[in-house]
């Protein structure tokens, strides 16, 4: 296993948005390397519950907890189930929740996890280390469905061509390694021009397969619904996302829950929903982005967006998984 270096993105902005205070309880729903949890614990004499579906992340949390005299504990599970996970510990309200959507540096930098085509490794990409792998998906999924997955979750315009190439390749032998799949995808593109700085052609396909095999978008929607149920009035929500698909879900959820309907035109007035009381107030209408200094020091921060909101006193809307009410 290769060790990783975890650098939490937009850390100062996240801590400022959560605004931790002494004796309060906070949830780091995507514990990862523990960077945000550490930030919260160092900012106030509070308690943090770190949730992660990756057992390796929970093991790191158990080690880190020894530094904070009982103020940090980790829970193995999905953040989309955080309301039920906390209820099992008789915790029904918290003062703040932060979510960092996507993969951690530890996962990317470990070839054995198969998340990156920078290394040769098994085609795995499972955050929880159980269930079907990406190898299962690329070798067993019918061509049209595979193309749909690559298009929907990777926004890959060449999805049909890529799916066809995958099916042709697997007819000779199963596709089991990251570099093998990356080369199949790259062959669906013309050669890059000398000096080109465009992203690797395999990027969107790998993103799509990872999101699909981990049900990341469904998990995000469930997590937002769970956060709405858990947060006390005045509690804060901070969500960092890295792809337009994720950011769109967060943006739509907060606009819905803050009672702001989308504009049909930039010239049309905004109007608010009267069907249900707003459960959130957005702290900023615009997503917060990292500055040039942060993106220079941490290139993985380039595409990050932070959206923040404060919980109102209104009762939570429907928390049906996958829906916004």
C-alpha positions as CSV (number, residue, x, y, z in Angstrom):
1,X,0.0,0.0,0.0
2,X,1.2,3.5,-0.9
3,X,0.8,6.2,1.7
4,X,-1.0,9.4,0.7
5,X,-0.8,13.0,1.7
6,X,-4.2,14.4,2.6
7,X,-4.7,18.2,2.1
8,X,-8.2,19.3,2.9
9,X,-9.5,21.8,0.3
10,X,-10.9,25.2,1.3
11,X,-10.2,24.3,5.0
12,X,-10.4,27.9,6.3
13,X,-13.6,28.6,4.5
14,X,-15.2,25.4,5.7
15,X,-14.2,26.1,9.4
16,X,-15.5,29.7,9.1
17,X,-18.8,28.5,7.6
18,X,-19.3,25.8,10.3
19,X,-18.2,28.3,13.0
20,X,-17.6,25.6,15.7
21,X,-18.2,26.4,19.3
22,X,-17.4,24.7,22.6
23,X,-19.5,21.7,23.8
24,X,-21.3,21.4,20.5
25,X,-21.4,18.2,18.3
26,X,-20.3,18.3,14.7
27,X,-20.3,15.6,11.9
28,X,-17.5,15.2,9.4
29,X,-19.5,12.9,7.0
30,X,-16.6,12.1,4.8
31,X,-13.7,11.7,7.3
32,X,-11.0,10.6,4.8
33,X,-7.7,11.8,6.1
34,X,-9.3,13.7,9.0
35,X,-8.2,17.2,7.9
36,X,-11.6,18.9,8.4
37,X,-12.2,17.0,11.7
38,X,-8.8,18.2,13.0
39,X,-9.7,21.8,11.9
40,X,-13.0,21.7,13.8
41,X,-11.4,20.2,16.9
42,X,-8.5,22.7,17.0
43,X,-10.9,25.6,16.5
44,X,-13.2,24.9,19.5
45,X,-13.5,22.5,22.5
46,X,-16.2,20.6,20.6
47,X,-16.9,16.9,19.7
48,X,-16.6,15.6,16.2
49,X,-18.1,12.4,14.8
50,X,-16.3,11.3,11.7
51,X,-18.1,9.0,9.3
52,X,-16.6,7.1,6.4
53,X,-17.5,4.0,4.4
54,X,-13.8,3.2,3.9
55,X,-12.6,1.0,6.7
56,X,-9.0,2.3,6.2
57,X,-10.2,5.9,6.9
58,X,-11.9,4.7,10.1
59,X,-8.6,3.1,11.2
60,X,-6.8,6.4,10.6
61,X,-9.5,8.1,12.7
62,X,-9.1,5.7,15.6
63,X,-5.4,6.6,15.7
64,X,-6.1,10.4,15.4
65,X,-8.7,10.2,18.2
66,X,-6.0,9.5,20.7
67,X,-4.8,13.1,20.2
68,X,-8.1,14.7,21.2
69,X,-9.0,13.1,24.6
70,X,-12.4,11.6,23.6
71,X,-13.6,14.5,21.5
72,X,-13.3,12.6,18.2
73,X,-14.8,9.2,17.3
74,X,-15.2,7.5,13.9
75,X,-18.2,5.6,12.6
76,X,-17.9,3.1,9.8
77,X,-20.8,3.7,7.4
78,X,-22.2,5.8,4.6
79,X,-22.8,9.5,5.2
80,X,-26.2,9.1,3.5
81,X,-27.2,7.0,6.5
82,X,-25.8,9.5,9.1
83,X,-29.2,10.1,10.7
84,X,-29.6,6.4,11.4
85,X,-26.0,5.9,12.4
86,X,-26.2,8.7,14.9
87,X,-29.6,7.7,16.2
88,X,-28.0,4.3,17.1
89,X,-25.8,6.3,19.4
90,X,-28.8,8.3,20.7
91,X,-27.7,11.5,18.9
92,X,-30.5,13.2,17.1
93,X,-29.3,16.8,16.6
94,X,-25.9,18.3,15.8
95,X,-24.7,21.9,15.3
96,X,-22.8,21.4,12.0
97,X,-22.2,19.0,9.2
98,X,-19.5,19.1,6.6
99,X,-19.2,16.9,3.5
100,X,-16.2,16.6,1.0
101,X,-17.7,14.8,-2.0
102,X,-15.5,12.4,-4.0
103,X,-12.3,10.5,-3.3
104,X,-9.5,11.2,-0.8
105,X,-5.8,11.5,-1.6
106,X,-5.3,8.3,0.3
107,X,-7.5,6.4,-2.1
108,X,-6.1,8.1,-5.2
109,X,-2.5,7.4,-4.2
110,X,-2.9,3.7,-3.3
111,X,-2.4,1.6,-6.5
112,X,-4.1,-1.3,-4.8
113,X,-7.4,0.6,-4.6
114,X,-7.5,1.1,-8.4
115,X,-8.8,4.7,-8.4
116,X,-6.1,6.2,-10.6
117,X,-4.6,5.4,-14.0
118,X,-1.4,7.1,-12.9
119,X,-0.5,3.6,-11.5
120,X,-1.1,0.1,-12.6
121,X,-3.5,-1.6,-10.2
122,X,-6.6,-3.7,-10.1
123,X,-9.8,-2.2,-11.5
124,X,-11.5,-1.8,-8.1
125,X,-12.5,1.7,-7.1
126,X,-14.8,0.6,-4.3
127,X,-14.8,3.0,-1.4
128,X,-16.3,0.5,1.0
129,X,-14.1,-2.4,-0.1
130,X,-17.3,-4.5,-0.7
131,X,-19.7,-5.1,-3.5
132,X,-19.1,-5.1,-7.3
133,X,-15.8,-3.7,-8.6
134,X,-15.3,-1.5,-11.7
135,X,-13.8,-4.6,-13.3
136,X,-17.2,-6.3,-12.8
137,X,-18.9,-3.4,-14.4
138,X,-16.7,-3.2,-17.5
139,X,-16.7,-6.9,-18.1
140,X,-20.3,-7.8,-17.4
141,X,-22.4,-4.7,-18.4
142,X,-24.2,-4.7,-21.8
143,X,-22.7,-2.3,-24.3
144,X,-25.6,0.2,-24.4
145,X,-25.9,0.4,-20.6
146,X,-22.1,0.8,-20.3
147,X,-22.2,3.7,-22.8
148,X,-25.1,5.3,-20.8
149,X,-23.1,5.0,-17.5
150,X,-20.0,6.7,-19.1
151,X,-22.1,9.4,-20.6
152,X,-24.3,10.1,-17.6
153,X,-21.7,10.1,-14.9
154,X,-18.7,11.2,-16.9
155,X,-20.3,13.6,-19.4
156,X,-18.2,11.8,-21.9
157,X,-19.2,12.6,-25.5
158,X,-17.4,9.6,-26.9
159,X,-19.2,7.2,-24.6
160,X,-20.6,5.0,-27.4
161,X,-17.3,4.6,-29.0
162,X,-15.6,3.9,-25.7
163,X,-18.2,1.3,-24.7
164,X,-17.8,-0.5,-28.0
165,X,-14.0,-0.6,-27.6
166,X,-14.4,-2.0,-24.1
167,X,-16.7,-4.7,-25.3
168,X,-14.4,-5.6,-28.2
169,X,-11.4,-5.8,-25.8
170,X,-13.1,-7.9,-23.2
171,X,-14.2,-10.4,-25.9
172,X,-10.5,-11.5,-26.0
173,X,-9.8,-11.4,-22.2
174,X,-11.3,-9.8,-19.1
175,X,-10.2,-6.2,-18.5
176,X,-8.7,-6.2,-15.0
177,X,-6.1,-3.5,-14.7
178,X,-6.3,0.3,-14.5
179,X,-3.7,1.0,-17.2
180,X,-5.3,-1.5,-19.5
181,X,-8.6,0.3,-19.3
182,X,-7.0,3.7,-19.7
183,X,-5.2,2.6,-22.9
184,X,-8.5,1.3,-24.3
185,X,-10.1,4.7,-23.7
186,X,-7.2,6.7,-25.0
187,X,-7.3,4.7,-28.3
188,X,-10.8,6.2,-28.9
189,X,-9.2,9.6,-29.1
190,X,-6.9,11.1,-31.8
191,X,-3.3,11.6,-30.6
192,X,-2.8,14.7,-28.4
193,X,-1.1,17.6,-30.1
194,X,2.5,18.3,-28.8
195,X,2.4,20.5,-25.8
196,X,-1.3,20.0,-25.2
197,X,-2.4,20.6,-21.6
198,X,-5.9,19.0,-22.0
199,X,-7.0,16.4,-19.5
200,X,-6.1,12.7,-20.0
201,X,-8.8,11.1,-22.3
202,X,-9.4,8.4,-19.7
203,X,-10.3,10.9,-16.9
204,X,-14.1,11.1,-17.6
205,X,-14.5,7.4,-18.1
206,X,-12.7,6.6,-14.8
207,X,-14.8,9.3,-13.0
208,X,-18.1,7.8,-14.4
209,X,-17.3,4.2,-13.4
210,X,-16.2,5.3,-9.9
211,X,-19.3,7.4,-9.3
212,X,-21.5,4.5,-10.6
213,X,-19.9,1.7,-8.6
214,X,-20.1,3.7,-5.4
215,X,-23.6,5.3,-6.1
216,X,-22.0,8.6,-5.3
217,X,-24.8,10.9,-6.6
218,X,-27.5,8.9,-4.7
219,X,-25.3,8.9,-1.6
220,X,-25.0,12.7,-1.9
221,X,-28.8,13.2,-2.2
222,X,-29.4,10.9,0.8
223,X,-26.7,12.7,2.8
224,X,-28.3,16.1,2.1
225,X,-31.7,14.8,3.3
226,X,-30.1,13.3,6.4
227,X,-28.3,16.6,7.2
228,X,-31.6,18.5,7.0
229,X,-33.0,16.1,9.6
230,X,-30.0,16.2,11.9
231,X,-29.1,19.9,12.0
232,X,-30.5,22.0,14.9
233,X,-31.9,25.4,14.2
234,X,-28.9,27.7,13.5
235,X,-26.7,24.6,12.6
236,X,-24.4,25.0,9.6
237,X,-23.9,22.8,6.5
238,X,-20.8,23.0,4.3
239,X,-20.4,20.9,1.2
240,X,-17.3,20.7,-1.0
241,X,-17.7,19.2,-4.4
242,X,-15.4,18.7,-7.4
243,X,-17.6,17.9,-10.4
244,X,-20.5,19.8,-11.9
245,X,-22.8,16.7,-11.4
246,X,-22.3,16.9,-7.6
247,X,-22.4,20.7,-7.4
248,X,-25.7,20.7,-9.3
249,X,-27.3,18.4,-6.8
250,X,-26.1,20.5,-3.8
251,X,-27.1,23.8,-5.5
252,X,-30.5,22.5,-6.4
253,X,-31.1,21.1,-2.9
254,X,-30.2,24.4,-1.2
255,X,-32.1,26.5,-3.6
256,X,-35.2,24.2,-3.0
257,X,-34.8,24.2,0.7
258,X,-34.2,27.9,1.0
259,X,-37.5,28.5,-0.9
260,X,-35.9,30.2,-3.9
261,X,-37.3,29.0,-7.2
262,X,-35.0,29.0,-10.3
263,X,-35.3,32.0,-12.6
264,X,-36.7,31.5,-16.1
265,X,-34.7,34.5,-17.2
266,X,-32.1,36.7,-15.6
267,X,-34.5,39.6,-16.1
268,X,-37.3,37.8,-14.3
269,X,-37.8,38.5,-10.6
270,X,-37.0,35.8,-8.1
271,X,-40.0,34.3,-6.2
272,X,-40.1,32.0,-3.2
273,X,-42.0,28.8,-2.8
274,X,-45.0,29.0,-0.5
275,X,-45.7,25.2,-0.3
276,X,-43.3,24.5,2.5
277,X,-41.3,26.6,4.9
278,X,-37.7,27.1,4.1
279,X,-35.4,24.7,6.0
280,X,-32.1,26.4,5.0
281,X,-30.8,29.9,4.5
282,X,-27.9,30.0,2.1
283,X,-24.9,31.8,3.6
284,X,-23.7,32.7,0.1
285,X,-25.5,32.6,-3.2
286,X,-22.3,31.9,-5.0
287,X,-20.1,28.9,-4.6
288,X,-16.8,29.6,-2.8
289,X,-13.7,28.7,-4.9
290,X,-10.1,28.3,-3.8
291,X,-7.7,31.2,-4.5
292,X,-4.6,31.0,-6.7
293,X,-2.4,30.3,-3.7
294,X,-4.3,27.2,-2.7
295,X,-4.5,25.8,-6.3
296,X,-0.8,26.4,-6.8
297,X,0.0,24.6,-3.5
298,X,-2.6,21.9,-4.1
299,X,-3.6,21.3,-7.7
300,X,-6.4,18.9,-6.7
301,X,-8.2,22.0,-5.4
302,X,-8.7,23.5,-8.8
303,X,-12.2,22.3,-9.5
304,X,-13.5,22.6,-5.9
305,X,-16.6,24.4,-5.0
306,X,-18.0,25.1,-1.5
307,X,-21.6,25.7,-0.8
308,X,-22.8,26.6,2.7
309,X,-26.2,27.1,4.5
310,X,-27.7,27.6,7.9
311,X,-30.6,25.5,9.2
312,X,-33.8,27.3,10.0
313,X,-36.4,26.3,12.7
314,X,-38.8,24.8,10.0
315,X,-39.5,21.1,10.1
316,X,-37.5,18.9,7.6
317,X,-39.1,18.2,4.3
318,X,-39.6,14.6,3.1
319,X,-36.4,12.6,3.5
320,X,-37.2,10.0,0.9
321,X,-33.8,8.8,-0.5
322,X,-33.0,10.1,-3.9
323,X,-35.7,12.8,-3.9
324,X,-35.8,16.4,-2.9
325,X,-39.3,16.4,-1.6
